Amino acid sequence: MTHSARIPLNWLPLLVLLVAAPPAEAWEPTKPIEFVIPAGTGGGADQMARLIAGLAEKHKLSPRPLIVVNKSGGAGAEGFVHVKEKKGDAHTIIITLSNLFTTPLATGTPFSWRDYTPIARLALDRFILWVNAETPYKSAKEYVAAVKQSPGMKMGGTGSKQEDQIITVQVEQALGLKFTYVPFKGGGEVCVNLVGKHVDSTVNNPIECVSHWRAGRVRPLAVFDPERIPDPDWKDIPTVKEALGLDIQYNMLRGIFGPPDMPKDAVQWYVGFLKKVYDTKDFQDYLHKGALKGAFATGAEYVKWVEGAEQLHKELMEKGGLIKK
């Protein structure tokens, strides 16, 4: 015996509507996206954020524009607090650098990466020891010898108790040197002051000094990475291990976060958007030009990396005496 389900005739119009209805549309921006940079203009974070905004427009990757805003006050705390207060907002994102970890540890400002919504890691940024090209120092050893003879030579860097000062303290402790650390608002300003001879050296990211290097104004002496930079333009720069025998390596996060509790469908849209940006030839050329390591990651992989980076910064800053008591 067989049974057949009978559908009431008065249900038929509803079923027709359900079958004919299009699937729910995925989320996409409905107004301009505020893209916060917790750093000054001209630095690595500023350059990458402005590139992403420009590529979104050039390749029509977003239905609404990205509006870049610098909020660098308080070692980036201004930007992070601004985004933290936008709980649930789907039209605000922030690009991060290591001040995501260092600023709360150094200043006590109440935020951590756990307050935000991880979206994607794009790249890891290297650091290089630079001097002015008009100085006589052709190698890191020659520069270190000069610092030993004249303690207090000026090392310029982005902010206080951030990545540049962490590396500086590591070098000081490893070699028994003493620099006078001079903080600036952003990496672009740091390199300009090296060119102007207002500081004796910097540990700028490659992208922050590359234009001055091409113009013959600054000289790279060593890269703080276990391997030489593979790109042809950069491969002749020795590692700090080769140059000074130091086992100091440091890479900085170039990643994107959203406000607390950003809606999941918005996160999915931003992940797809950023992958499209990452895959463009323009972005890949930018990575090679600036000697950044391409490192696209999302979801659990991104979170795991951030957790490890947070712990590393705690250890480095405790060793350097840079944590607020």
GICOR-V45787 format. One record per pair of residues at least 12 apart in sequence whose ideal C-beta (glycine too) atoms are under 10 Angstrom apart, sorted by the first residue. I is the first residue (numbers start at 1). J is the second residue. If there is no record, write none. Layout:
i:I j:J
i:I j:J
This chain:
i:24 j:265
i:25 j:265
i:26 j:265
i:26 j:266
i:26 j:268
i:26 j:269
i:26 j:272
i:27 j:90
i:27 j:263
i:27 j:264
i:27 j:265
i:27 j:266
i:27 j:267
i:27 j:268
i:27 j:269
i:27 j:270
i:28 j:62
i:28 j:63
i:28 j:64
i:28 j:90
i:28 j:265
i:28 j:266
i:28 j:269
i:28 j:272
i:28 j:273
i:29 j:62
i:29 j:63
i:29 j:64
i:29 j:65
i:29 j:66
i:29 j:90
i:29 j:91
i:29 j:266
i:29 j:269
i:29 j:270
i:29 j:273
i:30 j:63
i:30 j:64
i:30 j:90
i:30 j:91
i:31 j:63
i:31 j:64
i:31 j:65
i:31 j:67
i:31 j:90
i:31 j:91
i:32 j:62
i:32 j:64
i:32 j:65
i:32 j:66
i:32 j:67
i:32 j:91
i:33 j:53
i:33 j:56
i:33 j:62
i:33 j:64
i:33 j:65
i:33 j:66
i:33 j:67
i:33 j:68
i:33 j:90
i:33 j:91
i:33 j:92
i:33 j:93
i:33 j:270
i:33 j:273
i:34 j:66
i:34 j:67
i:34 j:68
i:34 j:69
i:34 j:82
i:34 j:83
i:34 j:86
i:34 j:89
i:34 j:91
i:34 j:92
i:34 j:93
i:34 j:94
i:34 j:259
i:35 j:49
i:35 j:50
i:35 j:52
i:35 j:53
i:35 j:56
i:35 j:65
i:35 j:66
i:35 j:67
i:35 j:68
i:35 j:69
i:35 j:91
i:35 j:92
i:35 j:93
i:35 j:94
i:35 j:95
i:35 j:256
i:36 j:49
i:36 j:67
i:36 j:68
i:36 j:69
i:36 j:70
i:36 j:71
i:36 j:76
i:36 j:78
i:36 j:79
i:36 j:80
i:36 j:82
i:36 j:83
i:36 j:86
i:36 j:92
i:36 j:93
i:36 j:94
i:36 j:95
i:36 j:96
i:36 j:257
i:36 j:259
i:37 j:49
i:37 j:50
i:37 j:68
i:37 j:69
i:37 j:70
i:37 j:71
i:37 j:72
i:37 j:76
i:37 j:79
i:37 j:94
i:37 j:95
i:37 j:96
i:37 j:97
i:37 j:186
i:38 j:70
i:38 j:71
i:38 j:72
i:38 j:73
i:38 j:74
i:38 j:75
i:38 j:76
i:38 j:77
i:38 j:78
i:38 j:79
i:38 j:80
i:38 j:81
i:38 j:82
i:38 j:83
i:38 j:94
i:38 j:95
i:38 j:96
i:38 j:97
i:38 j:99
i:38 j:100
i:38 j:103
i:39 j:70
i:39 j:71
i:39 j:72
i:39 j:75
i:39 j:76
i:39 j:79
i:39 j:95
i:39 j:96
i:39 j:97
i:39 j:99
i:39 j:158
i:39 j:159
i:39 j:162
i:39 j:185
i:39 j:186
i:39 j:187
i:39 j:188
i:40 j:70
i:40 j:71
i:40 j:72
i:40 j:73
i:40 j:76
i:40 j:158
i:40 j:159
i:40 j:184
i:40 j:185
i:40 j:186
i:40 j:187
i:40 j:188
i:40 j:189
i:40 j:190
i:41 j:68
i:41 j:70
i:41 j:72
i:41 j:185
i:41 j:186
i:41 j:187
i:41 j:188
i:41 j:189
i:42 j:70
i:42 j:184
i:42 j:185
i:42 j:186
i:42 j:187
i:42 j:188
i:42 j:189
i:42 j:190
i:42 j:191
i:42 j:192
i:42 j:208
i:43 j:70
i:43 j:72
i:43 j:97
i:43 j:158
i:43 j:159
i:43 j:184
i:43 j:185
i:43 j:186
i:43 j:187
i:43 j:188
i:43 j:189
i:43 j:190
i:43 j:191
i:43 j:204
i:43 j:205
i:43 j:207
i:43 j:208
i:44 j:95
i:44 j:97
i:44 j:123
i:44 j:125
i:44 j:158
i:44 j:186
i:44 j:187
i:44 j:188
i:44 j:204
i:44 j:205
i:44 j:206
i:44 j:207
i:44 j:208
i:44 j:252
i:44 j:254
i:44 j:290
i:44 j:292
i:45 j:70
i:45 j:72
i:45 j:76
i:45 j:79
i:45 j:94
i:45 j:95
i:45 j:96
i:45 j:97
i:45 j:98
i:45 j:99
i:45 j:125
i:45 j:158
i:45 j:186
i:45 j:187
i:45 j:205
i:45 j:208
i:45 j:252
i:45 j:253
i:45 j:254
i:46 j:68
i:46 j:70
i:46 j:72
i:46 j:95
i:46 j:97
i:46 j:186
i:46 j:187
i:46 j:188
i:46 j:208
i:47 j:186
i:47 j:187
i:47 j:188
i:47 j:205
i:47 j:207
i:47 j:208
i:47 j:254
i:47 j:286
i:47 j:290
i:48 j:95
i:48 j:97
i:48 j:122
i:48 j:123
i:48 j:125
i:48 j:207
i:48 j:254
i:48 j:256
i:48 j:283
i:48 j:286
i:48 j:287
i:48 j:290
i:48 j:292
i:49 j:66
i:49 j:68
i:49 j:69
i:49 j:70
i:49 j:93
i:49 j:94
i:49 j:95
i:49 j:254
i:49 j:256
i:50 j:66
i:50 j:68
i:50 j:70
i:50 j:95
i:51 j:68
i:51 j:207
i:51 j:277
i:51 j:280
i:51 j:282
i:51 j:283
i:51 j:286
i:51 j:290
i:52 j:66
i:52 j:68
i:52 j:93
i:52 j:95
i:52 j:122
i:52 j:256
i:52 j:273
i:52 j:274
i:52 j:277
i:52 j:278
i:52 j:280
i:52 j:283
i:52 j:286
i:53 j:65
i:53 j:66
i:53 j:67
i:53 j:68
i:53 j:277
i:54 j:66
i:54 j:68
i:54 j:277
i:54 j:282
i:55 j:276
i:55 j:277
i:55 j:278
i:55 j:280
i:55 j:282
i:55 j:283
i:55 j:286
i:56 j:273
i:56 j:274
i:56 j:276
i:56 j:277
i:58 j:280
i:58 j:282
i:59 j:276
i:59 j:277
i:59 j:280
i:59 j:282
i:59 j:283
i:61 j:272
i:61 j:273
i:61 j:274
i:61 j:275
i:61 j:276
i:61 j:277
i:61 j:280
i:62 j:269
i:62 j:270
i:62 j:273
i:62 j:276
i:62 j:277
i:64 j:91
i:66 j:91
i:66 j:93
i:66 j:273
i:67 j:91
i:67 j:92
i:68 j:95
i:69 j:82
i:69 j:92
i:69 j:94
i:70 j:185
i:70 j:186
i:71 j:83
i:71 j:94
i:72 j:99
i:72 j:158
i:72 j:159
i:72 j:185
i:72 j:186
i:73 j:185
i:74 j:99
i:74 j:103
i:74 j:107
i:74 j:109
i:74 j:159
i:75 j:99
i:75 j:102
i:75 j:103
i:75 j:104
i:75 j:106
i:75 j:107
i:75 j:109
i:75 j:158
i:75 j:159
i:75 j:160
i:75 j:161
i:75 j:162
i:75 j:183
i:75 j:185
i:76 j:94
i:76 j:96
i:76 j:97
i:76 j:98
i:76 j:99
i:76 j:100
i:76 j:102
i:76 j:103
i:76 j:104
i:76 j:107
i:76 j:109
i:76 j:158
i:76 j:159
i:76 j:162
i:77 j:99
i:77 j:103
i:77 j:104
i:77 j:106
i:77 j:107
i:77 j:108
i:77 j:109
i:77 j:110
i:77 j:111
i:78 j:103
i:78 j:109
i:79 j:94
i:79 j:95
i:79 j:96
i:79 j:99
i:79 j:100
i:79 j:103
i:80 j:94
i:80 j:96
i:80 j:99
i:80 j:100
i:80 j:103
i:80 j:104
i:80 j:109
i:80 j:111
i:80 j:112
i:80 j:113
i:80 j:115
i:80 j:116
i:80 j:257
i:81 j:103
i:81 j:109
i:81 j:110
i:81 j:111
i:81 j:115
i:82 j:94
i:82 j:259
i:83 j:96
i:83 j:111
i:83 j:115
i:83 j:116
i:83 j:117
i:83 j:257
i:83 j:258
i:83 j:259
i:83 j:260
i:83 j:262
i:84 j:109
i:84 j:110
i:84 j:111
i:84 j:112
i:84 j:115
i:84 j:116
i:84 j:259
i:84 j:260
i:85 j:259
i:85 j:260
i:86 j:258
i:86 j:259
i:86 j:260
i:86 j:261
i:86 j:262
i:87 j:115
i:87 j:117
i:87 j:259
i:87 j:260
i:87 j:261
i:87 j:262
i:88 j:117
i:88 j:258
i:88 j:259
i:88 j:260
i:88 j:261
i:88 j:262
i:88 j:263
i:88 j:266
i:89 j:258
i:89 j:259
i:89 j:260
i:89 j:261
i:89 j:262
i:89 j:263
i:89 j:266
i:90 j:117
i:90 j:258
i:90 j:259
i:90 j:262
i:90 j:263
i:90 j:265
i:90 j:266
i:90 j:267
i:90 j:269
i:90 j:270
i:91 j:258
i:91 j:259
i:91 j:262
i:91 j:266
i:92 j:258
i:92 j:259
i:92 j:262
i:93 j:116
i:93 j:117
i:93 j:119
i:93 j:120
i:93 j:256
i:93 j:257
i:93 j:258
i:93 j:259
i:93 j:262
i:93 j:266
i:93 j:270
i:93 j:273
i:93 j:274
i:94 j:116
i:94 j:119
i:94 j:255
i:94 j:256
i:94 j:257
i:94 j:258
i:94 j:259
i:95 j:122
i:95 j:253
i:95 j:254
i:95 j:255
i:95 j:256
i:95 j:257
i:96 j:113
i:96 j:116
i:96 j:118
i:96 j:121
i:96 j:252
i:96 j:253
i:96 j:254
i:96 j:255
i:96 j:256
i:96 j:257
i:96 j:306
i:97 j:125
i:97 j:158
i:97 j:159
i:97 j:162
i:97 j:163
i:97 j:187
i:97 j:205
i:97 j:252
i:97 j:253
i:97 j:254
i:97 j:255
i:98 j:125
i:98 j:158
i:98 j:159
i:98 j:162
i:98 j:163
i:98 j:164
i:98 j:166
i:98 j:250
i:98 j:251
i:98 j:252
i:98 j:253
i:98 j:254
i:98 j:309
i:98 j:312
i:98 j:313
i:98 j:316
i:99 j:158
i:99 j:159
i:99 j:161
i:99 j:162
i:99 j:163
i:99 j:252
i:99 j:253
i:99 j:313
i:100 j:112
i:100 j:113
i:100 j:116
i:100 j:252
i:100 j:253
i:100 j:255
i:100 j:257
i:100 j:306
i:100 j:309
i:100 j:310
i:100 j:313
i:101 j:113
i:101 j:162
i:101 j:163
i:101 j:253
i:101 j:306
i:101 j:309
i:101 j:310
i:101 j:311
i:101 j:312
i:101 j:313
i:101 j:314
i:101 j:316
i:101 j:317
i:102 j:159
i:102 j:160
i:102 j:161
i:102 j:162
i:102 j:163
i:102 j:165
i:102 j:166
i:102 j:313
i:102 j:314
i:102 j:316
i:102 j:317
i:102 j:322
i:102 j:323
i:103 j:159
i:103 j:160
i:103 j:161
i:103 j:162
i:104 j:310
i:104 j:313
i:104 j:323
i:104 j:324
i:105 j:161
i:105 j:310
i:105 j:313
i:105 j:314
i:105 j:316
i:105 j:317
i:105 j:318
i:105 j:322
i:105 j:323
i:105 j:324
i:106 j:159
i:106 j:160
i:106 j:161
i:106 j:162
i:106 j:165
i:106 j:166
i:106 j:313
i:106 j:317
i:106 j:322
i:106 j:323
i:106 j:324
i:107 j:160
i:107 j:161
i:107 j:323
i:107 j:324
i:108 j:323
i:108 j:324
i:108 j:325
i:109 j:324
i:111 j:260
i:112 j:310
i:113 j:253
i:113 j:255
i:113 j:257
i:113 j:303
i:113 j:306
i:113 j:307
i:113 j:309
i:113 j:310
i:114 j:260
i:114 j:303
i:114 j:306
i:114 j:307
i:114 j:310
i:115 j:257
i:115 j:259
i:115 j:260
i:115 j:261
i:116 j:256
i:116 j:257
i:116 j:258
i:116 j:259
i:116 j:260
i:116 j:261
i:116 j:262
i:116 j:306
i:117 j:256
i:117 j:257
i:117 j:258
i:117 j:259
i:117 j:260
i:117 j:261
i:117 j:262
i:117 j:263
i:117 j:264
i:117 j:266
i:117 j:267
i:117 j:270
i:118 j:255
i:118 j:256
i:118 j:257
i:118 j:258
i:118 j:262
i:118 j:267
i:118 j:271
i:118 j:297
i:118 j:298
i:118 j:299
i:118 j:300
i:118 j:301
i:118 j:302
i:118 j:303
i:118 j:305
i:118 j:306
i:119 j:255
i:119 j:256
i:119 j:257
i:119 j:258
i:119 j:262
i:119 j:266
i:119 j:267
i:119 j:268
i:119 j:269
i:119 j:270
i:119 j:271
i:119 j:273
i:119 j:274
i:119 j:298
i:119 j:299
i:119 j:302
i:120 j:255
i:120 j:256
i:120 j:257
i:120 j:267
i:120 j:270
i:120 j:271
i:120 j:272
i:120 j:273
i:120 j:274
i:120 j:275
i:120 j:277
i:120 j:278
i:120 j:295
i:120 j:296
i:120 j:297
i:120 j:298
i:120 j:299
i:120 j:302
i:121 j:253
i:121 j:254
i:121 j:255
i:121 j:256
i:121 j:274
i:121 j:295
i:121 j:296
i:121 j:297
i:121 j:298
i:121 j:301
i:121 j:302
i:121 j:303
i:121 j:305
i:121 j:306
i:121 j:309
i:122 j:253
i:122 j:254
i:122 j:255
i:122 j:256
i:122 j:274
i:122 j:275
i:122 j:277
i:122 j:278
i:122 j:283
i:122 j:287
i:122 j:292
i:122 j:294
i:122 j:295
i:122 j:296
i:122 j:297
i:123 j:207
i:123 j:251
i:123 j:252
i:123 j:253
i:123 j:254
i:123 j:255
i:123 j:278
i:123 j:283
i:123 j:286
i:123 j:287
i:123 j:290
i:123 j:292
i:123 j:293
i:123 j:294
i:123 j:295
i:123 j:296
i:124 j:225
i:124 j:250
i:124 j:251
i:124 j:252
i:124 j:253
i:124 j:254
i:124 j:255
i:124 j:292
i:124 j:293
i:124 j:294
i:124 j:295
i:124 j:305
i:124 j:309
i:125 j:163
i:125 j:187
i:125 j:205
i:125 j:206
i:125 j:207
i:125 j:208
i:125 j:250
i:125 j:251
i:125 j:252
i:125 j:253
i:125 j:254
i:125 j:287
i:125 j:290
i:125 j:291
i:125 j:292
i:125 j:293
i:125 j:295
i:126 j:205
i:126 j:206
i:126 j:207
i:126 j:223
i:126 j:224
i:126 j:225
i:126 j:227
i:126 j:229
i:126 j:234
i:126 j:237
i:126 j:249
i:126 j:250
i:126 j:251
i:126 j:252
i:126 j:290
i:126 j:291
i:126 j:292
i:126 j:293
i:127 j:157
i:127 j:163
i:127 j:164
i:127 j:166
i:127 j:167
i:127 j:202
i:127 j:203
i:127 j:204
i:127 j:205
i:127 j:206
i:127 j:208
i:127 j:222
i:127 j:223
i:127 j:224
i:127 j:225
i:127 j:240
i:127 j:248
i:127 j:249
i:127 j:250
i:127 j:251
i:127 j:252
i:128 j:202
i:128 j:203
i:128 j:204
i:128 j:205
i:128 j:206
i:128 j:208
i:128 j:209
i:128 j:210
i:128 j:213
i:128 j:218
i:128 j:220
i:128 j:221
i:128 j:222
i:128 j:223
i:128 j:224
i:128 j:225
i:128 j:229
i:128 j:234
i:128 j:237
i:128 j:240
i:128 j:291
i:129 j:143
i:129 j:144
i:129 j:155
i:129 j:167
i:129 j:168
i:129 j:171
i:129 j:201
i:129 j:202
i:129 j:203
i:129 j:204
i:129 j:219
i:129 j:220
i:129 j:221
i:129 j:222
i:129 j:223
i:129 j:224
i:129 j:237
i:129 j:240
i:129 j:243
i:129 j:244
i:130 j:143
i:130 j:156
i:130 j:190
i:130 j:191
i:130 j:194
i:130 j:195
i:130 j:199
i:130 j:201
i:130 j:202
i:130 j:203
i:130 j:204
i:130 j:206
i:130 j:208
i:130 j:209
i:130 j:212
i:130 j:213
i:130 j:217
i:130 j:218
i:130 j:219
i:130 j:220
i:130 j:221
i:130 j:222
i:131 j:143
i:131 j:146
i:131 j:194
i:131 j:199
i:131 j:200
i:131 j:201
i:131 j:202
i:131 j:218
i:131 j:219
i:131 j:220
i:131 j:221
i:132 j:194
i:132 j:195
i:132 j:196
i:132 j:197
i:132 j:198
i:132 j:199
i:132 j:200
i:132 j:201
i:132 j:202
i:132 j:212
i:132 j:217
i:132 j:218
i:132 j:219
i:133 j:194
i:133 j:195
i:133 j:212
i:133 j:213
i:133 j:215
i:133 j:216
i:133 j:217
i:133 j:218
i:133 j:219
i:133 j:220
i:134 j:195
i:134 j:197
i:134 j:216
i:134 j:217
i:134 j:218
i:134 j:219
i:135 j:194
i:135 j:197
i:135 j:200
i:135 j:201
i:135 j:218
i:135 j:219
i:137 j:200
i:137 j:201
i:137 j:219
i:137 j:221
i:138 j:219
i:138 j:221
i:139 j:219
i:139 j:221
i:139 j:222
i:139 j:238
i:139 j:243
i:139 j:244
i:140 j:171
i:140 j:201
i:140 j:220
i:140 j:221
i:140 j:222
i:140 j:237
i:140 j:238
i:140 j:240
i:140 j:242
i:140 j:243
i:140 j:244
i:140 j:246
i:141 j:221
i:141 j:222
i:141 j:243
i:141 j:244
i:141 j:245
i:142 j:221
i:143 j:200
i:143 j:201
i:143 j:219
i:143 j:221
i:143 j:222
i:143 j:243
i:143 j:244
i:144 j:171
i:144 j:175
i:144 j:176
i:144 j:177
i:144 j:221
i:144 j:222
i:144 j:243
i:144 j:244
i:144 j:246
i:146 j:200
i:146 j:201
i:147 j:171
i:147 j:172
i:147 j:175
i:147 j:177
i:147 j:178
i:147 j:179
i:147 j:200
i:147 j:201
i:148 j:175
i:148 j:176
i:148 j:177
i:148 j:178
i:150 j:178
i:150 j:200
i:151 j:172
i:151 j:176
i:151 j:177
i:151 j:178
i:151 j:179
i:151 j:180
i:152 j:177
i:152 j:178
i:152 j:179
i:152 j:180
i:152 j:200
i:153 j:177
i:153 j:178
i:153 j:179
i:153 j:180
i:153 j:199
i:153 j:200
i:153 j:201
i:154 j:179
i:154 j:180
i:154 j:181
i:154 j:182
i:154 j:193
i:154 j:194
i:154 j:197
i:154 j:198
i:154 j:199
i:154 j:200
i:154 j:201
i:154 j:202
i:155 j:167
i:155 j:168
i:155 j:169
i:155 j:171
i:155 j:172
i:155 j:177
i:155 j:179
i:155 j:180
i:155 j:181
i:155 j:182
i:155 j:183
i:155 j:190
i:155 j:194
i:155 j:199
i:155 j:200
i:155 j:201
i:155 j:202
i:155 j:203
i:156 j:168
i:156 j:179
i:156 j:180
i:156 j:181
i:156 j:182
i:156 j:183
i:156 j:184
i:156 j:187
i:156 j:189
i:156 j:190
i:156 j:191
i:156 j:192
i:156 j:193
i:156 j:194
i:156 j:198
i:156 j:199
i:156 j:200
i:156 j:201
i:156 j:202
i:156 j:203
i:156 j:204
i:157 j:179
i:157 j:181
i:157 j:182
i:157 j:183
i:157 j:184
i:157 j:187
i:157 j:190
i:157 j:199
i:157 j:201
i:157 j:202
i:157 j:203
i:157 j:204
i:158 j:183
i:158 j:184
i:158 j:185
i:158 j:186
i:158 j:187
i:158 j:188
i:158 j:189
i:158 j:190
i:158 j:202
i:158 j:203
i:158 j:204
i:158 j:205
i:158 j:208
i:159 j:183
i:159 j:184
i:159 j:185
i:159 j:186
i:159 j:187
i:159 j:190
i:160 j:181
i:160 j:182
i:160 j:183
i:160 j:184
i:160 j:322
i:161 j:181
i:161 j:183
i:161 j:317
i:161 j:320
i:161 j:321
i:161 j:322
i:161 j:323
i:161 j:324
i:162 j:183
i:162 j:252
i:162 j:313
i:162 j:317
i:162 j:322
i:163 j:187
i:163 j:203
i:163 j:205
i:163 j:250
i:163 j:251
i:163 j:252
i:163 j:253
i:163 j:313
i:163 j:316
i:164 j:181
i:164 j:182
i:164 j:183
i:164 j:184
i:164 j:187
i:164 j:190
i:164 j:202
i:164 j:203
i:164 j:204
i:164 j:205
i:164 j:250
i:164 j:252
i:165 j:179
i:165 j:181
i:165 j:183
i:165 j:203
i:165 j:317
i:165 j:320
i:165 j:322
i:166 j:203
i:166 j:248
i:166 j:250
i:166 j:312
i:166 j:313
i:166 j:316
i:166 j:317
i:166 j:319
i:166 j:320
i:166 j:322
i:167 j:203
i:167 j:224
i:167 j:240
i:167 j:248
i:167 j:249
i:167 j:250
i:167 j:252
i:167 j:316
i:167 j:320
i:168 j:181
i:168 j:201
i:168 j:202
i:168 j:203
i:168 j:320
i:169 j:181
i:169 j:316
i:169 j:317
i:169 j:319
i:169 j:320
i:169 j:321
i:169 j:322
i:170 j:203
i:170 j:224
i:170 j:240
i:170 j:246
i:170 j:247
i:170 j:248
i:170 j:249
i:170 j:250
i:170 j:316
i:170 j:319
i:170 j:320
i:171 j:201
i:171 j:203
i:171 j:222
i:171 j:224
i:171 j:240
i:171 j:244
i:171 j:246
i:171 j:248
i:172 j:320
i:173 j:248
i:173 j:319
i:173 j:320
i:173 j:321
i:174 j:240
i:174 j:244
i:174 j:245
i:174 j:246
i:174 j:247
i:174 j:248
i:175 j:244
i:175 j:245
i:175 j:246
i:179 j:199
i:179 j:200
i:179 j:201
i:180 j:199
i:180 j:200
i:181 j:199
i:182 j:198
i:182 j:199
i:182 j:200
i:182 j:202
i:184 j:198
i:184 j:199
i:184 j:202
i:186 j:208
i:187 j:202
i:187 j:203
i:187 j:204
i:187 j:205
i:187 j:207
i:187 j:208
i:187 j:209
i:188 j:204
i:188 j:207
i:188 j:208
i:188 j:209
i:188 j:211
i:188 j:212
i:189 j:208
i:190 j:202
i:190 j:203
i:190 j:204
i:190 j:205
i:190 j:208
i:190 j:209
i:191 j:204
i:191 j:205
i:191 j:207
i:191 j:208
i:191 j:209
i:191 j:210
i:191 j:211
i:191 j:212
i:191 j:213
i:191 j:217
i:191 j:218
i:192 j:208
i:192 j:209
i:192 j:212
i:192 j:217
i:194 j:208
i:194 j:209
i:194 j:212
i:194 j:217
i:194 j:218
i:194 j:219
i:195 j:209
i:195 j:212
i:195 j:215
i:195 j:217
i:195 j:218
i:196 j:217
i:201 j:218
i:201 j:219
i:201 j:221
i:202 j:218
i:203 j:222
i:203 j:224
i:203 j:250
i:204 j:218
i:204 j:220
i:205 j:252
i:205 j:254
i:205 j:290
i:205 j:291
i:205 j:292
i:206 j:220
i:206 j:223
i:206 j:229
i:206 j:231
i:206 j:233
i:206 j:234
i:206 j:237
i:206 j:289
i:206 j:290
i:206 j:291
i:206 j:292
i:207 j:254
i:207 j:286
i:207 j:287
i:207 j:289
i:207 j:290
i:207 j:291
i:207 j:292
i:208 j:290
i:209 j:290
i:210 j:233
i:210 j:234
i:210 j:289
i:210 j:290
i:210 j:291
i:211 j:289
i:213 j:233
i:213 j:234
i:214 j:233
i:214 j:289
i:219 j:237
i:220 j:234
i:220 j:236
i:220 j:237
i:220 j:238
i:220 j:291
i:221 j:237
i:221 j:238
i:221 j:240
i:221 j:243
i:221 j:244
i:222 j:237
i:222 j:238
i:222 j:239
i:222 j:240
i:222 j:241
i:222 j:242
i:222 j:243
i:222 j:244
i:222 j:246
i:222 j:248
i:223 j:237
i:223 j:238
i:223 j:239
i:223 j:240
i:223 j:241
i:223 j:242
i:223 j:243
i:223 j:249
i:223 j:291
i:224 j:239
i:224 j:240
i:224 j:241
i:224 j:246
i:224 j:248
i:224 j:249
i:224 j:250
i:224 j:251
i:225 j:237
i:225 j:239
i:225 j:240
i:225 j:241
i:225 j:248
i:225 j:249
i:225 j:250
i:225 j:251
i:225 j:291
i:225 j:293
i:226 j:239
i:226 j:240
i:226 j:241
i:226 j:247
i:226 j:248
i:226 j:249
i:226 j:251
i:227 j:239
i:227 j:241
i:227 j:249
i:228 j:242
i:229 j:288
i:229 j:291
i:229 j:292
i:229 j:293
i:230 j:288
i:230 j:291
i:230 j:293
i:231 j:287
i:231 j:288
i:231 j:289
i:231 j:290
i:231 j:291
i:231 j:292
i:232 j:288
i:233 j:288
i:233 j:289
i:233 j:291
i:234 j:288
i:234 j:289
i:234 j:290
i:234 j:291
i:235 j:291
i:237 j:291
i:250 j:312
i:250 j:313
i:250 j:316
i:251 j:292
i:251 j:293
i:251 j:295
i:251 j:309
i:251 j:312
i:252 j:292
i:252 j:309
i:253 j:295
i:253 j:302
i:253 j:305
i:253 j:306
i:253 j:309
i:254 j:287
i:254 j:290
i:254 j:292
i:254 j:293
i:254 j:294
i:254 j:295
i:255 j:274
i:255 j:295
i:255 j:296
i:255 j:297
i:255 j:298
i:255 j:302
i:255 j:305
i:255 j:306
i:255 j:309
i:256 j:270
i:256 j:271
i:256 j:273
i:256 j:274
i:256 j:298
i:256 j:302
i:257 j:270
i:257 j:302
i:257 j:306
i:258 j:270
i:267 j:298
i:267 j:299
i:268 j:298
i:270 j:298
i:271 j:296
i:271 j:298
i:271 j:299
i:271 j:302
i:272 j:298
i:274 j:296
i:274 j:298
i:275 j:296
i:275 j:298
i:277 j:296
i:278 j:294
i:278 j:295
i:278 j:296
i:279 j:296
